[in-house]
Amino acid sequence: MSSLPRRAGLVVAVVAAAIALSLPAPRATAVVPEPTVRDGGQQSGAREGGHRTRARELARQLREREQSLMALNRRADARERALVGRKAVLATYGYTGDPDEVRAVLPLASYRVSAGFGLTGPLWEAEHGGQDFGASAGEQIVAVAAGEVTDVAFSGPYGLRTIVTLPDGTEIWYCHQTDASVYAGQYVDVADPVGTVGSTGNSTGPHLHLEVRPAGGAPVDPMDWLIAEGLTP
């Protein structure tokens, strides 16, 4: 009788194993990772980076504008200094107005008016065709008006003569020079040097013989011409 329970237990164990083998194997459960979501810190960092880039660009533009403004100021200062210097030069030759509007100046900074236009006598072969300005030898002669140098040469009784032709065709003759500082074809502005006072040609002493010839024709009184230009010889 004692062996019956053992046999019954053995039968139960065999039956349980058979049932277990007949059941399908359990499926493995896949572990799916949760999607990664950017946090607010990363988004904020991107925005801050964009702001820094924009700030750098604005700073660069500001520097460029400041540099441009400084360059403009430097040019304005240089022009102001040039105008101040130009005004002083023009004043030396009898013009005290706006340097940008100057049309004519006197030919010498220091002189004494001597023989005038239209005189006759043994000193001239014919009627005196210009105005004489006595001055020291070597005194600088300047262009009374802007124009083109059309002749620089010795010309008989006129000595060393420079002719400047103005835009309207008027010729200005500078005669009896010791030397000339310009050449034919050169453009000269108002108060630019053209030569120095001398006594070449028919001359009894150092002076400038100035002639004004409208359209290159017969001479007119230089004093009248200078006065008409607003000067006081």
C-alpha positions in Angstrom: 0.0 0.0 0.0 2.9 2.4 0.6 4.1 2.5 -3.0 0.7 3.7 -4.4 1.1 7.4 -3.2 4.6 7.5 -4.7 3.4 6.2 -8.0 0.5 8.7 -8.0 2.9 11.6 -7.3 5.1 10.4 -10.1 2.2 10.3 -12.5 1.1 13.8 -11.5 4.7 15.1 -12.1 4.9 13.5 -15.6 1.5 14.9 -16.6 2.4 18.4 -15.4 5.7 18.3 -17.4 3.8 17.1 -20.5 1.3 20.0 -20.2 4.1 22.5 -19.7 5.9 21.2 -22.9 2.7 21.5 -24.9 2.1 25.1 -24.0 3.6 27.8 -26.4 6.7 29.6 -25.2 6.1 33.1 -23.8 7.0 36.0 -26.2 9.9 38.4 -25.3 8.7 41.9 -24.6 10.7 44.6 -26.6 11.8 47.6 -24.6 11.0 50.7 -26.7 13.0 53.7 -25.6 11.0 56.9 -25.0 11.4 59.6 -27.6 14.0 62.2 -26.7 12.5 65.7 -26.4 14.7 68.8 -26.4 14.4 70.6 -23.3 13.7 74.3 -22.9 17.3 75.1 -22.1 18.5 74.0 -25.6 15.8 76.1 -27.4 16.7 79.1 -25.2 20.4 78.7 -26.0 19.6 78.7 -29.8 17.7 81.9 -29.4 20.5 83.5 -27.4 23.0 82.5 -30.1 20.9 84.2 -32.7 20.6 87.3 -30.6 24.4 87.5 -30.2 25.0 87.1 -33.9 22.6 89.9 -34.7 24.2 92.1 -32.0 27.6 91.5 -33.5 26.3 92.5 -37.0 24.7 95.7 -35.6 27.9 96.6 -33.8 29.9 96.1 -37.0 27.5 98.3 -38.9 27.8 101.0 -36.2 31.6 100.9 -36.4 31.5 101.3 -40.1 29.2 104.3 -39.9 31.3 105.9 -37.2 34.4 105.4 -39.3 32.6 107.0 -42.3 31.5 109.9 -40.2 35.0 110.4 -38.9 36.4 110.4 -42.5 33.8 113.0 -43.5 34.7 115.1 -40.5 38.4 114.9 -41.4 37.7 116.0 -45.0 35.5 118.8 -43.8 38.2 120.0 -41.4 40.8 119.8 -44.2 38.6 121.8 -46.5 38.0 124.4 -43.7 41.7 124.7 -43.2 42.3 125.0 -46.9 39.6 127.7 -47.1 41.1 129.6 -44.3 44.5 129.5 -45.9 43.0 130.3 -49.3 41.2 133.3 -47.9 44.4 134.6 -46.4 46.2 134.2 -49.7 43.5 136.0 -51.6 43.3 138.8 -49.0 47.1 139.4 -49.7 46.1 140.1 -53.3 43.2 142.4 -52.6 40.2 140.0 -52.4 38.4 139.6 -49.1 35.2 137.9 -50.1 34.1 134.2 -50.2 37.0 132.2 -51.6 34.6 130.0 -53.6 33.3 133.0 -55.5 36.6 134.8 -56.3 37.0 135.9 -59.9 40.0 138.2 -59.8 42.8 139.5 -57.6 45.6 142.1 -57.9 48.8 140.8 -59.6 51.1 141.7 -56.7 50.9 141.7 -52.9 53.2 144.8 -52.6 53.6 147.5 -55.3 53.3 151.2 -56.2 51.2 152.3 -59.1 53.4 154.0 -61.7 52.9 154.7 -65.4 49.2 154.4 -66.4 47.3 153.4 -69.5 47.3 155.6 -72.5 50.4 157.7 -71.7 52.7 158.8 -74.5 56.3 160.0 -74.4 59.9 159.1 -75.1 59.7 156.1 -72.9 57.3 154.3 -75.2 57.4 153.6 -78.9 53.6 154.2 -79.0 50.8 154.9 -76.6 51.3 153.0 -73.3 49.0 150.0 -73.6 49.0 148.8 -70.0 49.4 149.7 -66.3 52.8 149.6 -64.6 53.2 148.4 -61.0 56.5 149.2 -59.5 57.9 146.5 -57.2 61.1 144.9 -56.0 62.9 142.6 -58.4 61.9 139.0 -57.7 58.5 139.9 -56.2 56.0 137.2 -57.0 53.5 137.9 -59.7 50.2 136.0 -59.6 47.4 135.3 -62.1 44.8 138.0 -61.7 42.2 135.5 -63.1 41.9 131.8 -63.9 42.8 130.7 -67.5 45.2 128.9 -69.8 48.8 130.0 -70.3 49.0 130.5 -74.0 52.5 132.0 -74.4 55.7 132.3 -72.3 58.5 133.9 -74.3 60.8 137.0 -74.7 58.9 139.5 -76.8 61.0 142.5 -77.8 60.2 145.6 -75.7 57.9 143.6 -73.4 60.9 141.5 -72.3 59.9 138.1 -70.8 56.2 138.0 -71.2 53.5 135.5 -70.0 50.1 135.5 -71.6 47.1 133.9 -69.8 43.9 133.6 -71.8 40.7 133.7 -69.8 37.6 131.5 -70.7 36.0 134.5 -72.4 39.0 135.0 -74.6 40.5 138.0 -72.7 44.3 138.0 -72.7 46.2 139.1 -69.7 49.8 140.0 -70.4 52.5 140.0 -67.7 55.6 141.7 -69.0 59.2 142.5 -68.1 59.5 139.4 -65.8 62.8 138.1 -64.5 61.6 134.5 -64.9 58.3 132.6 -65.5 57.0 129.8 -63.3 54.4 128.5 -65.8 54.5 127.0 -69.3 52.3 127.2 -72.4 49.3 124.9 -72.2 49.1 125.0 -68.4 45.9 126.0 -66.5 46.3 128.5 -63.7 43.8 129.4 -61.0 43.3 132.8 -59.5 46.3 133.9 -57.5 48.6 131.1 -58.8 52.2 132.3 -59.3 53.1 133.0 -63.0 56.5 134.6 -62.6 58.6 137.3 -60.8 59.0 141.0 -61.3 62.0 142.0 -63.4 63.3 144.6 -65.8 63.7 142.7 -69.1 62.9 144.4 -72.4 62.4 148.2 -72.6 62.4 149.0 -68.9 64.0 151.6 -66.7 63.6 149.6 -63.5 61.9 146.5 -62.0 58.1 146.6 -62.5 55.2 144.7 -63.9 53.6 145.9 -67.1 50.1 144.5 -67.1 47.9 144.5 -70.1 44.3 143.4 -70.6 43.2 142.6 -74.1 39.5 141.5 -74.6 39.2 138.8 -77.2 43.0 139.2 -77.8 42.4 142.5 -79.5 43.3 146.1 -78.6 44.2 146.7 -74.9 41.9 148.4 -72.4 42.8 150.1 -69.2 43.7 147.4 -66.7 42.7 149.6 -63.8 39.1 149.9 -65.1 39.1 146.1 -65.6 40.3 145.4 -62.1 37.8 147.8 -60.6 35.0 146.2 -62.6 36.0 142.9 -60.9 35.4 144.5 -57.5 39.1 145.2 -56.7 40.7 148.4 -55.5 44.2 148.8 -57.0 
